[in-house]
Structure formats: C-alpha cells, structure tokens
Amino acid sequence: MASLDSFDPEFGYPMLVFVLSIFQLAWMAYNVGAARKKYDVKYPAVYSDKDQKFNCIQRVHQNTLEGYTQFLALMFLGALKHPILSAIGGLIIISGRFFYALGYYTGDPAKRSRGVWFHLGELLCLGCLISGALSLLGYL
C-alpha cells in the first residue's frame, strides 16, 4: 500500500487547493439553496420558468460541477510531476470560477465572461499532465 511518504512533499499544495475547491462548491450550493427560497423554485424543478436570475445562479453551480471531474484529473495527474505548477493552475481555475459566478449571479449571462480566464488554469494543468506523461514515456 502506498503512503503519503512516497509523494513529493509539494504534492500537499494541490491537496490544499482541492480542499479550497470543496468550499467553493459548498458556497455555490448554498447560493442555489438560498435562491430556491427567494425565487420560490420547488424541487424537483432544476430551473425556473419565471425567473432568469435563479436560472443563472443554478447554472453557475451546475456548470462548475460539469467540469469538476476534469479539474480534479488535470490538477492531480499534472501534480505528479509538477505539484506547484498544478496547484497554481488549480488556484487560477478556482479564482476564475469565483469571478465567473459573481458575473453570472447578476442575472446577465454575458457577465459570466468576467471569469473566463479560468481556462488558463486548465491549460497550465494540462501542460503539466502532458509533461508528466511524456516524461514517463521517456520522451522528456
């Protein structure tokens, strides 16, 4: 069985970014719950046919969840070779998602682009992952 001692100590940074991402998802879920009460959207309805602002709040959480598995895979697999760079990429993703959420929460979907730079964090993590894969294969 592997132990944490077999990991580079710097792998702790992406682990902490993961913890931060959990808090971000909880914050988004809380906002959806509060919006359900405010806009009177009852379960099992996912969206409102009356209020676009609720739909924007719901969409932030749903869209973030849709990309969450990819976020985790990119960050953690990239962190096997480049833990600090992957953690930085993860922080860029989380902070970009925060501004994406704040823009979308206004009720104007176009304002979600305020956080579109989270994709730069994805590219950084992807580069770390590719570097690690090529290194394992003996190309680097």
CNS distance restraints for C-alpha pairs under 8 A (distance, minus, plus):
assign (resid   2 and name CA) (resid   6 and name CA) 6.69 0.50 0.50
assign (resid   3 and name CA) (resid   7 and name CA) 7.75 0.50 0.50
assign (resid   5 and name CA) (resid   9 and name CA) 7.81 0.50 0.50
assign (resid   7 and name CA) (resid  11 and name CA) 6.56 0.50 0.50
assign (resid  10 and name CA) (resid  83 and name CA) 5.85 0.50 0.50
assign (resid  10 and name CA) (resid  84 and name CA) 6.51 0.50 0.50
assign (resid  11 and name CA) (resid  15 and name CA) 6.63 0.50 0.50
assign (resid  11 and name CA) (resid  79 and name CA) 6.54 0.50 0.50
assign (resid  11 and name CA) (resid  80 and name CA) 7.40 0.50 0.50
assign (resid  11 and name CA) (resid  83 and name CA) 5.12 0.50 0.50
assign (resid  11 and name CA) (resid  84 and name CA) 7.42 0.50 0.50
assign (resid  12 and name CA) (resid  16 and name CA) 6.26 0.50 0.50
assign (resid  13 and name CA) (resid  17 and name CA) 6.33 0.50 0.50
assign (resid  13 and name CA) (resid  83 and name CA) 6.87 0.50 0.50
assign (resid  13 and name CA) (resid  84 and name CA) 6.52 0.50 0.50
assign (resid  13 and name CA) (resid  87 and name CA) 5.76 0.50 0.50
assign (resid  14 and name CA) (resid  18 and name CA) 6.13 0.50 0.50
assign (resid  14 and name CA) (resid  75 and name CA) 7.06 0.50 0.50
assign (resid  14 and name CA) (resid  76 and name CA) 6.88 0.50 0.50
assign (resid  14 and name CA) (resid  79 and name CA) 6.95 0.50 0.50
assign (resid  14 and name CA) (resid  83 and name CA) 6.43 0.50 0.50
assign (resid  14 and name CA) (resid  84 and name CA) 7.28 0.50 0.50
assign (resid  14 and name CA) (resid  86 and name CA) 6.67 0.50 0.50
assign (resid  14 and name CA) (resid  87 and name CA) 4.44 0.50 0.50
assign (resid  14 and name CA) (resid  90 and name CA) 7.26 0.50 0.50
assign (resid  15 and name CA) (resid  19 and name CA) 6.53 0.50 0.50
assign (resid  16 and name CA) (resid  20 and name CA) 6.36 0.50 0.50
assign (resid  17 and name CA) (resid  21 and name CA) 6.24 0.50 0.50
assign (resid  17 and name CA) (resid  87 and name CA) 6.30 0.50 0.50
assign (resid  17 and name CA) (resid  90 and name CA) 6.39 0.50 0.50
assign (resid  17 and name CA) (resid  91 and name CA) 6.52 0.50 0.50
assign (resid  18 and name CA) (resid  22 and name CA) 6.47 0.50 0.50
assign (resid  18 and name CA) (resid  72 and name CA) 7.69 0.50 0.50
assign (resid  19 and name CA) (resid  23 and name CA) 6.67 0.50 0.50
assign (resid  20 and name CA) (resid  24 and name CA) 6.32 0.50 0.50
assign (resid  21 and name CA) (resid  25 and name CA) 6.24 0.50 0.50
assign (resid  21 and name CA) (resid  94 and name CA) 6.60 0.50 0.50
assign (resid  22 and name CA) (resid  26 and name CA) 6.24 0.50 0.50
assign (resid  23 and name CA) (resid  27 and name CA) 6.14 0.50 0.50
assign (resid  24 and name CA) (resid  28 and name CA) 6.28 0.50 0.50
assign (resid  24 and name CA) (resid  94 and name CA) 7.65 0.50 0.50
assign (resid  24 and name CA) (resid  98 and name CA) 7.91 0.50 0.50
assign (resid  25 and name CA) (resid  29 and name CA) 6.09 0.50 0.50
assign (resid  25 and name CA) (resid  61 and name CA) 7.23 0.50 0.50
assign (resid  25 and name CA) (resid  64 and name CA) 7.93 0.50 0.50
assign (resid  25 and name CA) (resid  65 and name CA) 7.96 0.50 0.50
assign (resid  26 and name CA) (resid  30 and name CA) 6.06 0.50 0.50
assign (resid  27 and name CA) (resid  31 and name CA) 6.28 0.50 0.50
assign (resid  28 and name CA) (resid  32 and name CA) 6.37 0.50 0.50
assign (resid  28 and name CA) (resid  60 and name CA) 7.42 0.50 0.50
assign (resid  28 and name CA) (resid  61 and name CA) 5.52 0.50 0.50
assign (resid  29 and name CA) (resid  33 and name CA) 6.27 0.50 0.50
assign (resid  29 and name CA) (resid  61 and name CA) 6.51 0.50 0.50
assign (resid  30 and name CA) (resid  34 and name CA) 6.15 0.50 0.50
assign (resid  31 and name CA) (resid  35 and name CA) 6.03 0.50 0.50
assign (resid  31 and name CA) (resid  57 and name CA) 7.09 0.50 0.50
assign (resid  32 and name CA) (resid  36 and name CA) 6.11 0.50 0.50
assign (resid  32 and name CA) (resid  54 and name CA) 7.72 0.50 0.50
assign (resid  32 and name CA) (resid  57 and name CA) 6.03 0.50 0.50
assign (resid  32 and name CA) (resid  58 and name CA) 5.57 0.50 0.50
assign (resid  32 and name CA) (resid  61 and name CA) 7.48 0.50 0.50
assign (resid  33 and name CA) (resid  37 and name CA) 6.63 0.50 0.50
assign (resid  34 and name CA) (resid  38 and name CA) 6.22 0.50 0.50
assign (resid  35 and name CA) (resid  39 and name CA) 5.79 0.50 0.50
assign (resid  35 and name CA) (resid  40 and name CA) 7.80 0.50 0.50
assign (resid  35 and name CA) (resid  41 and name CA) 7.92 0.50 0.50
assign (resid  35 and name CA) (resid  54 and name CA) 6.00 0.50 0.50
assign (resid  35 and name CA) (resid  57 and name CA) 7.32 0.50 0.50
assign (resid  36 and name CA) (resid  40 and name CA) 5.41 0.50 0.50
assign (resid  36 and name CA) (resid  41 and name CA) 4.76 0.50 0.50
assign (resid  36 and name CA) (resid  42 and name CA) 6.74 0.50 0.50
assign (resid  36 and name CA) (resid  54 and name CA) 7.29 0.50 0.50
assign (resid  37 and name CA) (resid  41 and name CA) 6.72 0.50 0.50
assign (resid  39 and name CA) (resid  51 and name CA) 7.17 0.50 0.50
assign (resid  39 and name CA) (resid  54 and name CA) 6.66 0.50 0.50
assign (resid  41 and name CA) (resid  45 and name CA) 6.76 0.50 0.50
assign (resid  41 and name CA) (resid  47 and name CA) 7.54 0.50 0.50
assign (resid  41 and name CA) (resid  48 and name CA) 6.27 0.50 0.50
assign (resid  46 and name CA) (resid  58 and name CA) 7.67 0.50 0.50
assign (resid  47 and name CA) (resid  54 and name CA) 7.31 0.50 0.50
assign (resid  47 and name CA) (resid  55 and name CA) 5.49 0.50 0.50
assign (resid  47 and name CA) (resid  58 and name CA) 7.25 0.50 0.50
assign (resid  48 and name CA) (resid  52 and name CA) 7.07 0.50 0.50
assign (resid  48 and name CA) (resid  54 and name CA) 6.69 0.50 0.50
assign (resid  48 and name CA) (resid  55 and name CA) 6.21 0.50 0.50
assign (resid  51 and name CA) (resid  55 and name CA) 6.80 0.50 0.50
assign (resid  52 and name CA) (resid  56 and name CA) 6.21 0.50 0.50
assign (resid  52 and name CA) (resid 107 and name CA) 6.43 0.50 0.50
assign (resid  53 and name CA) (resid  57 and name CA) 6.38 0.50 0.50
assign (resid  53 and name CA) (resid 105 and name CA) 6.95 0.50 0.50
assign (resid  53 and name CA) (resid 106 and name CA) 7.09 0.50 0.50
assign (resid  53 and name CA) (resid 107 and name CA) 4.30 0.50 0.50
assign (resid  53 and name CA) (resid 108 and name CA) 7.74 0.50 0.50
assign (resid  54 and name CA) (resid  58 and name CA) 6.12 0.50 0.50
assign (resid  54 and name CA) (resid 107 and name CA) 7.70 0.50 0.50
assign (resid  55 and name CA) (resid  59 and name CA) 5.91 0.50 0.50
assign (resid  56 and name CA) (resid  60 and name CA) 6.36 0.50 0.50
assign (resid  56 and name CA) (resid 104 and name CA) 5.76 0.50 0.50
assign (resid  56 and name CA) (resid 105 and name CA) 6.03 0.50 0.50
assign (resid  56 and name CA) (resid 106 and name CA) 7.96 0.50 0.50
assign (resid  56 and name CA) (resid 107 and name CA) 5.74 0.50 0.50
assign (resid  56 and name CA) (resid 108 and name CA) 7.69 0.50 0.50
assign (resid  56 and name CA) (resid 109 and name CA) 6.72 0.50 0.50
assign (resid  57 and name CA) (resid  61 and name CA) 6.98 0.50 0.50
assign (resid  57 and name CA) (resid 101 and name CA) 7.69 0.50 0.50
assign (resid  57 and name CA) (resid 104 and name CA) 6.76 0.50 0.50
assign (resid  57 and name CA) (resid 105 and name CA) 5.35 0.50 0.50
assign (resid  57 and name CA) (resid 107 and name CA) 7.70 0.50 0.50
assign (resid  58 and name CA) (resid  62 and name CA) 6.25 0.50 0.50
assign (resid  59 and name CA) (resid  63 and name CA) 5.74 0.50 0.50
assign (resid  60 and name CA) (resid  64 and name CA) 6.13 0.50 0.50
assign (resid  60 and name CA) (resid 100 and name CA) 7.72 0.50 0.50
assign (resid  60 and name CA) (resid 101 and name CA) 5.71 0.50 0.50
assign (resid  60 and name CA) (resid 104 and name CA) 6.85 0.50 0.50
assign (resid  60 and name CA) (resid 105 and name CA) 7.88 0.50 0.50
assign (resid  61 and name CA) (resid  65 and name CA) 6.19 0.50 0.50
assign (resid  62 and name CA) (resid  66 and name CA) 6.15 0.50 0.50
assign (resid  63 and name CA) (resid  67 and name CA) 6.56 0.50 0.50
assign (resid  64 and name CA) (resid  68 and name CA) 6.02 0.50 0.50
assign (resid  64 and name CA) (resid  97 and name CA) 7.55 0.50 0.50
assign (resid  65 and name CA) (resid  69 and name CA) 7.66 0.50 0.50
assign (resid  67 and name CA) (resid  71 and name CA) 6.19 0.50 0.50
assign (resid  68 and name CA) (resid  72 and name CA) 6.22 0.50 0.50
assign (resid  69 and name CA) (resid  73 and name CA) 6.17 0.50 0.50
assign (resid  70 and name CA) (resid  74 and name CA) 5.95 0.50 0.50
assign (resid  71 and name CA) (resid  75 and name CA) 6.04 0.50 0.50
assign (resid  71 and name CA) (resid  90 and name CA) 7.57 0.50 0.50
assign (resid  71 and name CA) (resid 122 and name CA) 7.16 0.50 0.50
assign (resid  72 and name CA) (resid  76 and name CA) 5.92 0.50 0.50
assign (resid  73 and name CA) (resid  77 and name CA) 5.71 0.50 0.50
assign (resid  73 and name CA) (resid  78 and name CA) 7.97 0.50 0.50
assign (resid  74 and name CA) (resid  78 and name CA) 5.80 0.50 0.50
assign (resid  74 and name CA) (resid 122 and name CA) 7.18 0.50 0.50
assign (resid  74 and name CA) (resid 125 and name CA) 5.43 0.50 0.50
assign (resid  74 and name CA) (resid 126 and name CA) 5.80 0.50 0.50
assign (resid  74 and name CA) (resid 129 and name CA) 6.53 0.50 0.50
assign (resid  75 and name CA) (resid  79 and name CA) 5.94 0.50 0.50
assign (resid  75 and name CA) (resid  86 and name CA) 5.29 0.50 0.50
assign (resid  75 and name CA) (resid  87 and name CA) 6.87 0.50 0.50
assign (resid  75 and name CA) (resid  89 and name CA) 7.25 0.50 0.50
assign (resid  75 and name CA) (resid  90 and name CA) 6.19 0.50 0.50
assign (resid  75 and name CA) (resid 125 and name CA) 5.42 0.50 0.50
assign (resid  75 and name CA) (resid 126 and name CA) 7.83 0.50 0.50
assign (resid  75 and name CA) (resid 129 and name CA) 7.89 0.50 0.50
assign (resid  76 and name CA) (resid  80 and name CA) 6.61 0.50 0.50
assign (resid  76 and name CA) (resid  83 and name CA) 7.99 0.50 0.50
assign (resid  76 and name CA) (resid  86 and name CA) 7.37 0.50 0.50
assign (resid  77 and name CA) (resid  81 and name CA) 7.92 0.50 0.50
assign (resid  77 and name CA) (resid 129 and name CA) 5.71 0.50 0.50
assign (resid  77 and name CA) (resid 132 and name CA) 7.98 0.50 0.50
assign (resid  78 and name CA) (resid  82 and name CA) 5.99 0.50 0.50
assign (resid  78 and name CA) (resid  83 and name CA) 7.00 0.50 0.50
assign (resid  78 and name CA) (resid  86 and name CA) 5.86 0.50 0.50
assign (resid  78 and name CA) (resid 125 and name CA) 5.70 0.50 0.50
assign (resid  78 and name CA) (resid 126 and name CA) 6.78 0.50 0.50
assign (resid  78 and name CA) (resid 127 and name CA) 7.54 0.50 0.50
assign (resid  78 and name CA) (resid 128 and name CA) 4.47 0.50 0.50
assign (resid  78 and name CA) (resid 129 and name CA) 3.74 0.50 0.50
assign (resid  78 and name CA) (resid 130 and name CA) 7.45 0.50 0.50
assign (resid  78 and name CA) (resid 131 and name CA) 7.83 0.50 0.50
assign (resid  78 and name CA) (resid 132 and name CA) 6.49 0.50 0.50
assign (resid  79 and name CA) (resid  83 and name CA) 3.77 0.50 0.50
assign (resid  79 and name CA) (resid  84 and name CA) 7.14 0.50 0.50
assign (resid  79 and name CA) (resid  85 and name CA) 7.43 0.50 0.50
assign (resid  79 and name CA) (resid  86 and name CA) 5.19 0.50 0.50
assign (resid  79 and name CA) (resid  87 and name CA) 7.29 0.50 0.50
assign (resid  79 and name CA) (resid 125 and name CA) 7.98 0.50 0.50
assign (resid  79 and name CA) (resid 128 and name CA) 7.04 0.50 0.50
assign (resid  79 and name CA) (resid 129 and name CA) 7.42 0.50 0.50
assign (resid  80 and name CA) (resid 132 and name CA) 7.07 0.50 0.50
assign (resid  81 and name CA) (resid 128 and name CA) 7.01 0.50 0.50
assign (resid  81 and name CA) (resid 129 and name CA) 7.63 0.50 0.50
assign (resid  81 and name CA) (resid 131 and name CA) 7.59 0.50 0.50
assign (resid  81 and name CA) (resid 132 and name CA) 5.25 0.50 0.50
assign (resid  82 and name CA) (resid  86 and name CA) 5.99 0.50 0.50
assign (resid  82 and name CA) (resid 128 and name CA) 5.96 0.50 0.50
assign (resid  82 and name CA) (resid 132 and name CA) 7.69 0.50 0.50
assign (resid  83 and name CA) (resid  87 and name CA) 6.05 0.50 0.50
assign (resid  84 and name CA) (resid  88 and name CA) 6.20 0.50 0.50
assign (resid  85 and name CA) (resid  89 and name CA) 6.15 0.50 0.50
assign (resid  85 and name CA) (resid 124 and name CA) 7.39 0.50 0.50
assign (resid  85 and name CA) (resid 125 and name CA) 7.36 0.50 0.50
assign (resid  85 and name CA) (resid 128 and name CA) 7.28 0.50 0.50
assign (resid  86 and name CA) (resid  90 and name CA) 6.09 0.50 0.50
assign (resid  86 and name CA) (resid 124 and name CA) 6.97 0.50 0.50
assign (resid  86 and name CA) (resid 125 and name CA) 5.12 0.50 0.50
assign (resid  86 and name CA) (resid 128 and name CA) 6.58 0.50 0.50
assign (resid  87 and name CA) (resid  91 and name CA) 6.19 0.50 0.50
assign (resid  88 and name CA) (resid  92 and name CA) 6.22 0.50 0.50
assign (resid  88 and name CA) (resid 121 and name CA) 7.48 0.50 0.50
assign (resid  89 and name CA) (resid  93 and name CA) 6.26 0.50 0.50
assign (resid  89 and name CA) (resid 120 and name CA) 7.55 0.50 0.50
assign (resid  89 and name CA) (resid 121 and name CA) 4.05 0.50 0.50
assign (resid  89 and name CA) (resid 122 and name CA) 6.42 0.50 0.50
assign (resid  89 and name CA) (resid 123 and name CA) 7.87 0.50 0.50
assign (resid  89 and name CA) (resid 124 and name CA) 5.49 0.50 0.50
assign (resid  89 and name CA) (resid 125 and name CA) 5.51 0.50 0.50
assign (resid  90 and name CA) (resid  94 and name CA) 6.18 0.50 0.50
assign (resid  90 and name CA) (resid 121 and name CA) 6.11 0.50 0.50
assign (resid  90 and name CA) (resid 122 and name CA) 7.54 0.50 0.50
assign (resid  90 and name CA) (resid 125 and name CA) 7.37 0.50 0.50
assign (resid  91 and name CA) (resid  95 and name CA) 5.98 0.50 0.50
assign (resid  91 and name CA) (resid 121 and name CA) 7.43 0.50 0.50
assign (resid  92 and name CA) (resid  96 and name CA) 5.88 0.50 0.50
assign (resid  92 and name CA) (resid 117 and name CA) 7.85 0.50 0.50
assign (resid  92 and name CA) (resid 118 and name CA) 5.72 0.50 0.50
assign (resid  92 and name CA) (resid 120 and name CA) 7.26 0.50 0.50
assign (resid  92 and name CA) (resid 121 and name CA) 4.91 0.50 0.50
assign (resid  93 and name CA) (resid  97 and name CA) 6.01 0.50 0.50
assign (resid  93 and name CA) (resid 117 and name CA) 7.77 0.50 0.50
assign (resid  93 and name CA) (resid 118 and name CA) 4.22 0.50 0.50
assign (resid  93 and name CA) (resid 119 and name CA) 6.76 0.50 0.50
assign (resid  93 and name CA) (resid 120 and name CA) 7.51 0.50 0.50
assign (resid  93 and name CA) (resid 121 and name CA) 5.01 0.50 0.50
assign (resid  93 and name CA) (resid 122 and name CA) 6.62 0.50 0.50
assign (resid  94 and name CA) (resid  98 and name CA) 6.22 0.50 0.50
assign (resid  94 and name CA) (resid 118 and name CA) 7.11 0.50 0.50
assign (resid  95 and name CA) (resid  99 and name CA) 6.53 0.50 0.50
assign (resid  95 and name CA) (resid 115 and name CA) 7.78 0.50 0.50
assign (resid  95 and name CA) (resid 118 and name CA) 7.13 0.50 0.50
assign (resid  96 and name CA) (resid 100 and name CA) 6.04 0.50 0.50
assign (resid  96 and name CA) (resid 114 and name CA) 7.93 0.50 0.50
assign (resid  96 and name CA) (resid 115 and name CA) 4.38 0.50 0.50
assign (resid  96 and name CA) (resid 116 and name CA) 6.38 0.50 0.50
assign (resid  96 and name CA) (resid 117 and name CA) 5.76 0.50 0.50
assign (resid  96 and name CA) (resid 118 and name CA) 4.24 0.50 0.50
assign (resid  97 and name CA) (resid 101 and name CA) 6.02 0.50 0.50
assign (resid  97 and name CA) (resid 115 and name CA) 5.83 0.50 0.50
assign (resid  97 and name CA) (resid 116 and name CA) 7.67 0.50 0.50
assign (resid  97 and name CA) (resid 118 and name CA) 6.16 0.50 0.50
assign (resid  98 and name CA) (resid 102 and name CA) 6.30 0.50 0.50
assign (resid  98 and name CA) (resid 115 and name CA) 7.01 0.50 0.50
assign (resid  99 and name CA) (resid 103 and name CA) 6.09 0.50 0.50
assign (resid  99 and name CA) (resid 112 and name CA) 7.51 0.50 0.50
assign (resid  99 and name CA) (resid 114 and name CA) 5.83 0.50 0.50
assign (resid  99 and name CA) (resid 115 and name CA) 4.56 0.50 0.50
assign (resid 100 and name CA) (resid 104 and name CA) 6.16 0.50 0.50
assign (resid 100 and name CA) (resid 111 and name CA) 7.62 0.50 0.50
assign (resid 100 and name CA) (resid 112 and name CA) 4.59 0.50 0.50
assign (resid 100 and name CA) (resid 113 and name CA) 6.20 0.50 0.50
assign (resid 100 and name CA) (resid 114 and name CA) 5.54 0.50 0.50
assign (resid 100 and name CA) (resid 115 and name CA) 3.97 0.50 0.50
assign (resid 100 and name CA) (resid 116 and name CA) 6.52 0.50 0.50
assign (resid 101 and name CA) (resid 105 and name CA) 5.87 0.50 0.50
assign (resid 101 and name CA) (resid 112 and name CA) 6.55 0.50 0.50
assign (resid 101 and name CA) (resid 115 and name CA) 7.64 0.50 0.50
assign (resid 102 and name CA) (resid 106 and name CA) 6.85 0.50 0.50
assign (resid 102 and name CA) (resid 112 and name CA) 7.41 0.50 0.50
assign (resid 103 and name CA) (resid 107 and name CA) 7.99 0.50 0.50
assign (resid 103 and name CA) (resid 108 and name CA) 7.47 0.50 0.50
assign (resid 103 and name CA) (resid 109 and name CA) 7.58 0.50 0.50
assign (resid 103 and name CA) (resid 110 and name CA) 7.93 0.50 0.50
assign (resid 103 and name CA) (resid 111 and name CA) 4.54 0.50 0.50
assign (resid 103 and name CA) (resid 112 and name CA) 4.52 0.50 0.50
assign (resid 103 and name CA) (resid 113 and name CA) 7.21 0.50 0.50
assign (resid 103 and name CA) (resid 114 and name CA) 6.04 0.50 0.50
assign (resid 103 and name CA) (resid 115 and name CA) 7.63 0.50 0.50
assign (resid 104 and name CA) (resid 108 and name CA) 6.08 0.50 0.50
assign (resid 104 and name CA) (resid 109 and name CA) 5.34 0.50 0.50
assign (resid 104 and name CA) (resid 110 and name CA) 7.43 0.50 0.50
assign (resid 104 and name CA) (resid 111 and name CA) 5.67 0.50 0.50
assign (resid 104 and name CA) (resid 112 and name CA) 4.52 0.50 0.50
assign (resid 106 and name CA) (resid 111 and name CA) 7.51 0.50 0.50
assign (resid 108 and name CA) (resid 112 and name CA) 7.71 0.50 0.50
assign (resid 112 and name CA) (resid 116 and name CA) 7.25 0.50 0.50
assign (resid 117 and name CA) (resid 121 and name CA) 7.51 0.50 0.50
assign (resid 118 and name CA) (resid 122 and name CA) 6.76 0.50 0.50
assign (resid 119 and name CA) (resid 123 and name CA) 6.27 0.50 0.50
assign (resid 120 and name CA) (resid 124 and name CA) 6.23 0.50 0.50
assign (resid 121 and name CA) (resid 125 and name CA) 6.21 0.50 0.50
assign (resid 122 and name CA) (resid 126 and name CA) 6.00 0.50 0.50
assign (resid 123 and name CA) (resid 127 and name CA) 6.07 0.50 0.50
assign (resid 124 and name CA) (resid 128 and name CA) 6.36 0.50 0.50
assign (resid 125 and name CA) (resid 129 and name CA) 6.20 0.50 0.50
assign (resid 126 and name CA) (resid 130 and name CA) 6.14 0.50 0.50
assign (resid 127 and name CA) (resid 131 and name CA) 6.07 0.50 0.50
assign (resid 128 and name CA) (resid 132 and name CA) 6.18 0.50 0.50
assign (resid 129 and name CA) (resid 133 and name CA) 6.18 0.50 0.50
assign (resid 130 and name CA) (resid 134 and name CA) 6.07 0.50 0.50
assign (resid 131 and name CA) (resid 135 and name CA) 6.02 0.50 0.50
assign (resid 131 and name CA) (resid 140 and name CA) 7.53 0.50 0.50
assign (resid 132 and name CA) (resid 136 and name CA) 6.20 0.50 0.50
assign (resid 133 and name CA) (resid 137 and name CA) 6.28 0.50 0.50
assign (resid 134 and name CA) (resid 138 and name CA) 6.23 0.50 0.50
assign (resid 134 and name CA) (resid 139 and name CA) 5.16 0.50 0.50
assign (resid 134 and name CA) (resid 140 and name CA) 5.84 0.50 0.50
assign (resid 135 and name CA) (resid 139 and name CA) 5.63 0.50 0.50
assign (resid 135 and name CA) (resid 140 and name CA) 4.61 0.50 0.50
assign (resid 136 and name CA) (resid 140 and name CA) 8.00 0.50 0.50
